[in-house]
Amino acid sequence: MKILLDTCVWGGAREPLQAAGHDVIWAGDWPRDPGDDEILRRAADDGRVLVTLDKDFGELAIVHGHRHGGIVRLVGLSARGQGPVCCDVLVAYRTDLEAGAIVTVEQSRVRVRPPEDR
């Protein structure tokens, strides 16, 4: 899968994702943070699932109708746990994410918001 890690996600999370065969870009490598709108647009344009800690992306997608290629929001996970948890979530919820779902991952539960009719 193609993944875009938001700047707020630990950069080291890309290593286990790449080891699992994913094509991963980390926005923290960019010269400057372009802001949420642009990050979401770039992920959608490139067919990437956005992985973030920021709930604002859900608002952009749901309330404002911004296009996206699936969003994974990590809540309350340690930096070192982000990569391995993402690997598990991408396997378990691949079909949902490819359809444009928003998957919220917490320590003890996962919530899936199916895509709106587009």
C-alpha positions as CSV (number, residue, x, y, z in Angstrom):
1,M,0.0,0.0,0.0
2,K,1.0,3.6,-0.5
3,I,1.2,5.5,2.7
4,L,1.8,9.2,3.7
5,L,2.8,9.7,7.3
6,D,1.8,13.1,8.6
7,T,4.5,15.2,10.2
8,C,3.1,14.5,13.7
9,V,3.7,10.7,13.3
10,W,7.1,9.5,14.4
11,G,9.5,9.3,11.5
12,G,10.7,5.9,12.7
13,A,7.3,4.5,12.0
14,R,8.2,4.3,8.4
15,E,10.8,1.5,8.9
16,P,8.4,-1.3,10.0
17,L,5.9,-0.2,7.3
18,Q,8.6,-0.3,4.6
19,A,9.8,-3.7,5.9
20,A,6.2,-4.9,5.4
21,G,6.4,-3.9,1.8
22,H,4.6,-0.5,1.9
23,D,5.6,2.5,-0.1
24,V,6.0,5.1,2.6
25,I,6.5,8.9,2.5
26,W,6.9,10.9,5.7
27,A,5.9,14.5,5.5
28,G,8.5,15.4,8.1
29,D,11.1,15.0,5.3
30,W,9.6,17.9,3.3
31,P,11.4,21.2,3.6
32,R,8.3,22.8,5.3
33,D,5.0,21.6,6.6
34,P,2.5,22.6,3.9
35,G,-0.5,22.4,6.3
36,D,-3.4,20.0,6.6
37,D,-5.3,20.8,3.4
38,E,-2.2,20.3,1.3
39,I,-1.1,17.1,3.0
40,L,-4.5,15.6,2.5
41,R,-4.6,16.7,-1.1
42,R,-1.1,15.3,-1.8
43,A,-2.1,12.0,-0.2
44,A,-5.3,11.8,-2.3
45,D,-3.5,12.8,-5.5
46,D,-0.9,10.2,-5.0
47,G,-3.3,7.4,-3.9
48,R,-1.9,7.2,-0.5
49,V,-3.5,6.4,2.8
50,L,-2.8,9.2,5.3
51,V,-1.6,8.2,8.7
52,T,-1.9,10.9,11.3
53,L,-2.5,11.7,15.0
54,D,-4.5,14.8,14.1
55,K,-8.3,14.7,14.2
56,D,-8.5,17.7,11.9
57,F,-8.2,15.5,8.9
58,G,-11.4,13.7,9.7
59,E,-13.1,17.1,9.8
60,L,-11.7,18.1,6.5
61,A,-12.9,14.9,5.0
62,I,-16.3,14.6,6.6
63,V,-17.5,18.1,7.3
64,H,-15.8,19.9,4.3
65,G,-15.9,17.0,1.9
66,H,-12.2,17.0,1.0
67,R,-11.2,14.1,-1.2
68,H,-8.9,11.5,0.4
69,G,-7.6,8.0,-0.1
70,G,-8.3,6.6,3.4
71,I,-7.2,8.0,6.7
72,V,-5.7,6.2,9.7
73,R,-5.8,8.2,12.9
74,L,-3.7,7.0,15.8
75,V,-4.8,7.9,19.3
76,G,-2.7,7.5,22.5
77,L,-0.1,5.2,21.0
78,S,3.6,5.4,21.9
79,A,5.9,6.7,19.1
80,R,7.6,3.3,18.9
81,G,4.2,1.5,18.7
82,Q,3.0,3.6,15.8
83,G,4.7,1.6,13.0
84,P,3.8,-1.9,14.2
85,V,0.2,-0.9,14.9
86,C,-0.1,0.7,11.5
87,C,1.2,-2.5,9.9
88,D,-1.5,-4.5,11.6
89,V,-4.3,-2.0,10.8
90,L,-3.3,-1.8,7.1
91,V,-3.6,-5.5,6.8
92,A,-6.9,-5.8,8.8
93,Y,-8.6,-2.8,7.3
94,R,-7.1,-2.7,3.8
95,T,-10.4,-3.0,1.9
96,D,-12.0,-0.4,4.1
97,L,-9.1,2.1,3.6
98,E,-9.0,1.4,-0.2
99,A,-12.7,2.3,-0.3
100,G,-12.0,5.6,1.6
101,A,-12.8,4.8,5.2
102,I,-11.5,6.7,8.2
103,V,-10.0,4.2,10.7
104,T,-9.4,5.5,14.3
105,V,-7.0,3.3,16.3
106,E,-6.8,3.5,20.1
107,Q,-5.1,1.2,22.6
108,S,-8.1,-1.0,23.1
109,R,-10.3,-0.5,20.1
110,V,-10.5,0.4,16.4
111,R,-13.4,2.4,14.9
112,V,-14.1,2.4,11.2
113,R,-16.1,5.2,9.6
114,P,-17.2,4.0,6.1
115,P,-16.7,6.4,3.2
116,E,-19.6,8.7,2.4
117,D,-21.2,8.2,-1.0
118,R,-19.0,10.2,-3.3
